[in-house]
Structure formats: structure tokens, C-alpha cells
Amino acid sequence: MANDRKICLSGKGLTKVFGFGRTKTVAVDHVDFNFYEGEIISIVGESGSGKTTLAKLLLGLINPTEGEIYFQGEKRDIRTHRKKKEYWKNIQAIFQDPFSSYNIFNKIDSVLLDCINMRGGRRLPKAQKIEMMTEACSFVNLKFEELTNKYPFELSGGQQQRLMIARVFLLKPKILLADEPTSMIDACSRATILDMLMQLRDEEGMTPIFITHDIGLAYYVSDTVYIMEKGKFVERGSADAVIIHPQEEYTRRLINDVPKIYEEWDLSTV
């Protein structure tokens, strides 16, 4: 399926090293990948496997030590603030910790207005901006009239993550990096949030990239799964190929570590 689509994001020999000498840590170790437009991707690994560092590299929040990132077939250039802002119009993120994702001094109105302005809507009439913000909040089952003049920290963790998706609804990026997007949401709401993200993918042609330790989530949502261990991709392929027929021992251990209600839990590997 992916071969019929254009590559939207790719990496060649992408590497990130922190520290020097004995304290040196290779967080991402010469990874190569091609992500296709509209493809649903999951990058799965344990804590410390390098997946969040990779997400920060893709977002341009940190610079690679080696290797290159290509966006829509061209080498990414985010050397100036203007070029970085232009890149961020096309790639956005939902982070694991929503509490650290907002400026505590900015009200929710400002958070949403920034998205409208970034997409070139600065000169739109105030009534139209309010209509757009109301629609975005409604998309994630929030009411704008109940949020206006509030600060993000006045919301619950789940509401803050919904607000992040409302931002994505307004920005309409080509690529969405979702780092544990349901981490702050109760089990009953997880499917709802995932359905919202899938709806954005279907309606906007967005490419979602899930960064997760949850191999069950990866199997449920993904076209393609990348398994990451110690900074490297040790296995990749379709969700069925990787999770139903894993080739690597590390992948098999990740699958076996998922507790099953109807079986006795094996805690020997914990």
C-alpha cells in the first residue's frame, strides 16, 4: 500500500549522541527510514530505546550528530527561525506530558489563535476566528465557551491532550508525531482519542507517527511498525508481519510482556 504513495519524511544514517568519552550515550544509532503520505506508523520500544529522541530529531527540536532528514524529497533546512516555523506548519506533535506542552502564561484562546495565525489567518474577522476555535474544540468534545479565558493548567490531563488535538485540527499539518498520545486519558476515552486522530488522517491526508511502548496500540492503529532497541531499528514491517510473526527476540519479549487477562502473568522478565 505504501509503495503507491509519496515519501513525506525520510532519514539516512540518522544519529544522535549525547555527552563525550565515557559518558557518551548513543541515543539514536544510524537509523534509516521512509515514511509515506497517509501511512500510519508506530515506533515501538521500551523506555530508553531512543524513540522519543528520534521524535525530537524529526521535529527539529534537537540537531542530529550525523545523518540527514529529508522532507518531501528535499534535504530539510531549518537553520533559520523563519524556515523552522515554516517546517512546523507541516509537522506537529502531541506529547506524552501535556502539562509541559503549554506556556503557563498563555490562555487557551491565545493557544488556539496562535494556530490560526500560523496558518495565515491573522487578518480574519474576530467572529470567524471564534467560529474556527469553536469547531476545533467541538471536534475533540470540548466546549469553547467553557474554555475561553481559562489557562491550560486549569484543565485535566485528558482535557489538555484533547486541546492538543484541537490545535492539530486548526493547523492541519502533513505529519503528526504522537508521543504516547493517550497516556493521560482513561481507558474509556482512549479509543475516542485514537478515532479522532484517524479521522484527521482520513479527512486531511495527514501522516500519523505514533511513538509508544504499547505494542497493542501499535497493532491496533498501524500500517507499518518499527521496533526500536538501543537506538536502532531491529525490526520493521506491516503490523501483522511484525507482531503476529516477529523475527527478533526483542520483539517477542515486548509482545510477551503485554499482560493477558485470561493468563497468569509472568513477572520474571520485569
LINFEN-V566711 format. One record per run of one state. SS is the DSSP state (@ for helix, = for strand, . for the rest). FROM is the first residue (numbers start at 1). TO is the last residue. If there is no record, write none. Layout:
ss:SS from:FROM to:TO
ss:SS from:FROM to:TO
This chain:
ss:. from:1 to:1
ss:@ from:2 to:4
ss:. from:5 to:6
ss:= from:7 to:18
ss:. from:19 to:20
ss:@ from:21 to:23
ss:. from:24 to:24
ss:= from:25 to:36
ss:. from:37 to:40
ss:= from:41 to:44
ss:. from:45 to:50
ss:@ from:51 to:59
ss:. from:60 to:65
ss:= from:66 to:71
ss:. from:72 to:73
ss:= from:74 to:75
ss:. from:76 to:80
ss:@ from:81 to:88
ss:. from:89 to:90
ss:= from:91 to:94
ss:. from:95 to:97
ss:@ from:98 to:100
ss:. from:101 to:106
ss:= from:107 to:107
ss:@ from:108 to:118
ss:. from:119 to:125
ss:@ from:126 to:139
ss:. from:140 to:143
ss:@ from:144 to:147
ss:. from:148 to:150
ss:= from:151 to:151
ss:@ from:152 to:154
ss:. from:155 to:156
ss:@ from:157 to:171
ss:. from:172 to:174
ss:= from:175 to:179
ss:. from:180 to:186
ss:@ from:187 to:204
ss:. from:205 to:206
ss:= from:207 to:212
ss:. from:213 to:214
ss:@ from:215 to:221
ss:. from:222 to:223
ss:= from:224 to:229
ss:. from:230 to:231
ss:= from:232 to:238
ss:@ from:239 to:244
ss:. from:245 to:248
ss:@ from:249 to:256
ss:. from:257 to:270
